[in-house]
């Protein structure tokens, strides 16, 4: 996955979570009865929607960086074998 593909996917997720949060908070502003009865839960859910996308992106980046770093470190090559026998005797 390229960087631009990754950014597009995360921006779609972030946009969806922000839209969900906006609908919930907008429902509170309009006065939807079952949302008004649960004001703290609505704000908590709105915050969690957005925070979950951000946390997932951070974890994904951390895992990708770790894998990239692990692939970049290679064991040192072994030295050439030393022959202990005399060359033409």
VEXDRENKE-786105 format. One record per residue (C-alpha): x, z, y. Coordinates in Angstrom, 3 decimals. Each point is the difference from the previous one (the first is absolute). Layout:
BEGIN
+----------+----------+----------+
!        X !        Z !        Y !
+----------+----------+----------+
!        X !        Z !        Y !
...
+----------+----------+----------+
! end
This chain:
BEGIN
+----------+----------+----------+
!        X !        Z !        Y !
+----------+----------+----------+
!    0.000 !    0.000 !    0.000 !
!    1.442 !   -1.010 !    3.334 !
!    0.043 !    2.217 !    3.056 !
!   -2.712 !   -2.021 !    1.729 !
!   -2.235 !    0.173 !   -3.095 !
!    0.530 !    3.752 !   -0.170 !
!   -0.832 !    0.396 !    3.690 !
!   -3.134 !   -2.116 !   -0.357 !
!   -1.215 !    2.085 !   -2.938 !
!    0.644 !    3.297 !    1.791 !
!   -1.652 !   -1.266 !    3.194 !
!   -3.123 !   -0.970 !   -1.956 !
!   -0.107 !    3.466 !   -1.574 !
!    0.546 !    1.677 !    3.354 !
!   -2.662 !   -2.153 !    1.632 !
!   -2.514 !    0.875 !   -2.710 !
!    0.699 !    3.713 !    0.314 !
!   -0.249 !   -0.120 !    3.795 !
!   -3.293 !   -1.898 !   -0.303 !
!   -1.353 !    2.630 !   -2.383 !
!    1.052 !    2.788 !    2.349 !
!   -1.555 !   -1.827 !    2.958 !
!   -3.303 !   -0.437 !   -1.839 !
!   -0.103 !    3.701 !   -0.885 !
!    0.869 !    1.217 !    3.490 !
!   -2.350 !   -2.604 !    1.484 !
!   -2.743 !    1.338 !   -2.239 !
!    0.629 !    3.438 !    1.446 !
!   -0.166 !   -1.382 !    3.539 !
!   -3.306 !   -1.737 !   -0.695 !
!   -1.391 !    3.121 !   -1.624 !
!   -0.515 !   -0.978 !   -3.645 !
!   -1.635 !    3.126 !   -1.452 !
!    1.925 !    0.346 !   -3.274 !
!    3.306 !   -0.490 !    1.863 !
!   -0.856 !    2.410 !    2.801 !
!   -0.718 !    2.686 !   -2.611 !
!    3.546 !   -0.401 !   -1.314 !
!    2.145 !   -0.457 !    3.109 !
!    3.187 !    1.673 !   -1.330 !
!   -0.129 !   -1.974 !   -3.236 !
!   -0.457 !   -3.282 !    1.872 !
!    3.069 !    0.604 !    2.162 !
!    2.015 !    1.174 !   -3.000 !
!   -0.961 !   -3.060 !   -2.029 !
!    0.780 !   -2.300 !    2.932 !
!    3.432 !    1.578 !    0.386 !
!    0.672 !   -0.136 !   -3.743 !
!   -0.918 !   -3.703 !   -0.191 !
!    2.635 !   -0.922 !    2.552 !
!    2.585 !    2.545 !   -1.171 !
!   -0.229 !   -1.166 !   -3.620 !
!    0.920 !   -3.557 !    0.980 !
!    2.954 !    1.202 !    2.059 !
!    1.250 !    2.345 !   -2.745 !
!   -0.331 !   -2.758 !   -2.608 !
!    2.030 !   -2.373 !    2.179 !
!    2.734 !    2.611 !    0.485 !
!    0.169 !    0.735 !   -3.733 !
!    0.064 !   -3.714 !   -0.798 !
!    2.855 !   -0.570 !    2.443 !
!    1.923 !    2.963 !   -1.411 !
!   -0.336 !   -1.274 !   -3.567 !
!    1.002 !   -3.523 !    1.026 !
!    3.045 !    1.319 !    1.878 !
!    1.021 !    2.108 !   -2.994 !
!   -0.297 !   -2.947 !   -2.383 !
!    1.926 !   -2.221 !    2.393 !
!    2.745 !    2.606 !    0.331 !
!    0.156 !    0.478 !   -3.773 !
!    0.365 !   -3.739 !   -0.546 !
!    2.719 !   -0.161 !    2.638 !
!    2.227 !    2.578 !   -1.678 !
!    1.691 !   -1.414 !   -3.037 !
!    2.505 !    1.741 !   -2.234 !
!    3.627 !   -0.839 !    0.595 !
!    1.440 !   -2.647 !   -2.279 !
!    2.297 !    1.215 !   -2.728 !
!    3.710 !   -0.739 !    0.469 !
!    1.563 !   -2.672 !   -2.150 !
!    1.106 !    1.176 !   -3.433 !
!    3.650 !    0.994 !   -0.277 !
!    1.787 !   -1.273 !   -3.071 !
!    2.408 !    2.450 !   -1.533 !
!    1.562 !   -2.518 !   -2.381 !
!    3.205 !   -1.709 !    0.926 !
!   -0.425 !   -3.567 !    1.248 !
!    2.016 !   -2.436 !   -2.236 !
!    2.487 !    2.014 !   -1.992 !
+----------+----------+----------+
! end
